[in-house]
Amino acid sequence: MDNQQINYLLVGICTFHWNADFHKFCEVCNFDPEHAYSHKKWQEWQQLVSAIKAFDQNTLIKLIEAGHSPAS
């Protein structure tokens, strides 16, 4: 992934997180908002966004590239 692709991913995640509520999340993911599974996934989504936002873009790029590099 190059810098532009990482940026596309991050902007998409953060913009959706900012604009969408639980019901929109369920609609996009095709989850039943009345089901406990949907609430669990909503919590995991919140955790994912928090974790991603904890790192700057350059660090994320380094980590992704390291994951695609052969082990030393």
SVG drawing of the C-alpha trace seen along z (x, -y; Angstrom):
<svg xmlns="http://www.w3.org/2000/svg" viewBox="-35 -13 52 27">
<polyline fill="none" stroke="black" stroke-width="0.4" points="0.0,0.0 1.3,-3.4 0.7,-6.6 -2.4,-7.5 -4.0,-4.2 -3.4,-4.4 -4.8,-7.9 -7.9,-6.7 -8.4,-3.9 -8.0,-6.2 -10.2,-9.0 -12.9,-6.5 -12.8,-5.0 -12.7,-8.2 -15.3,-10.0 -17.8,-7.1 -17.1,-7.0 -17.8,-10.7 -20.9,-10.7 -22.6,-7.4 -24.6,-6.3 -25.4,-2.8 -28.3,-2.4 -26.3,-3.6 -23.6,-1.2 -26.1,1.7 -27.5,0.6 -24.1,0.6 -23.0,3.9 -26.5,5.5 -26.8,6.2 -30.1,6.4 -30.0,3.5 -32.1,5.6 -29.6,8.4 -26.9,8.6 -24.3,9.4 -24.8,6.0 -24.1,4.3 -21.0,6.3 -19.8,5.4 -20.6,1.7 -18.4,1.8 -15.6,3.5 -15.9,0.9 -15.5,-1.9 -12.4,-0.1 -11.0,0.3 -11.3,-3.4 -9.8,-4.4 -6.9,-2.0 -6.2,-3.3 -6.4,-6.9 -3.8,-6.2 -1.1,-6.0 0.0,-8.6 -0.2,-7.7 3.6,-7.3 3.7,-4.8 0.8,-2.9 2.6,-2.7 5.7,-1.4 3.8,1.3 1.9,2.3 5.0,2.5 6.8,4.5 3.9,7.0 4.5,7.5 8.3,7.8 9.9,11.2 10.9,11.9 14.4,11.0"/>
</svg>
